[in-house]
Amino acid sequence: MLVLNEKDMMLAADLSEIMDAIEKAHIIFREDKCYLPDRYLVCDNNKIMMYMPCYANGVIGTKMLAEFPENPKKGLPYLSGLMILNNYETGATEAVMKGETLTALRTGAAGGVAIRHFAHENSHSVGLVGCGVQGLYQLIYACEVRDIKSIYLFDAYAKNLEPFIDKLKKAISTKEIQIHICEDAAELLSHSEIVITATQAREPLFVNDAKLLEGKCFVAIGSWQPHMREMPDAIWSLVDNVYTELPFACEESGDLSQPLEKGLLTMDRVKFMGDFLKDKSNGNIPKLGSTRYYKSVGMGIFDLMAAQVIFNKSKEKKIGTEIVW
């Protein structure tokens, strides 16, 4: 059994390989070639244990995450957990890796895939609202797929963004990029061609004015529950469609469920990334308007396919610690 810590995982596969794995996951899901049951949650006093199994592509995997909101006050991570890979033929455990690192890598890669396909080719600026772990990886992938010159940051709750900026600079150290801290989301929006939101907002982050949103690429990865929202209603007058991963996103995220309930969005305008990628690979490039919007809620097959490529690359490079029971 191979044990992979955070350092091992970061060394194993490069960003483009993980994004390729996420693209493959999108297509496998839309072709119904995986078994992806609903997440199983165990909750007690606002503490949540999540279990996410998945079978696909000759691999079995289960991610287990602990979501304990009080942890940051104790100096501990909000999320912690494990990803376990099993042999498809025997069920034997083949690898164990750090679950929160995998979550960051695969969620960042999901945003990276969206930017790879939806952001305008000449985009040089990106803004991030919500400067946590997930936001950090979104920016890392954004800088991988576009020639980013300027990054704009805003966080309504963080009093000091210097630790975040230090981590970001280390991750993108090979690139010459200007980093700016904004006073509010409106300032960030005015400067950014690509806008990433990674918050737990319950109300839209931006003013409900279509002129301020026009022509941008939005990647929304936060606000994953029905009572949460990051985007204002004005977005629906601009985008031809919204792209997401799976139909359940229309129930899980308030950014989709609320406009559907109001009639501002109809299901014929909800498109799935797997279908987009299949069409594009077949030469049938879907038409995109000048304003693009991708809403991510994540799914277990992202974890499985990202873990598989990390595991395979670790074996090739002889990374990690082998353990014999």
Sequence and secondary structure as in RCSB ss.txt:
>XXXX:A:sequence
MLVLNEKDMMLAADLSEIMDAIEKAHIIFREDKCYLPDRYLVCDNNKIMMYMPCYANGVIGTKMLAEFPENPKKG
LPYLSGLMILNNYETGATEAVMKGETLTALRTGAAGGVAIRHFAHENSHSVGLVGCGVQGLYQLIYACEVRDIKS
IYLFDAYAKNLEPFIDKLKKAISTKEIQIHICEDAAELLSHSEIVITATQAREPLFVNDAKLLEGKCFVAIGSWQ
PHMREMPDAIWSLVDNVYTELPFACEESGDLSQPLEKGLLTMDRVKFMGDFLKDKSNGNIPKLGSTRYYKSVGMG
IFDLMAAQVIFNKSKEKKIGTEIVW
>XXXX:A:secstr
 EEE HHHHHHHS HHHHHHHHHHHHHHHHTT EE    EEEEETTEEEEEEEEEETTEEEEEEEEE TTGGGGT
S SEEEEEEEEETTT  EEEEEEHHHHHHHHHHHHHHHHHHHHS TT  EEEEES SHHHHHHHHHHHHHS   E
EEEE SS S  HHHHHHHHHHTTTS  EEEE SSHHHHHHH SEEEE    SS SS S HHHHTT EEEE    S
TT   S GGGGGT S EEES TTHHHH HHHHHHHHHTSS GGGEEEHHHHHHHHHTT      SSEEEE    H
HHHHHHHHHHHHHHHHHT SEE   
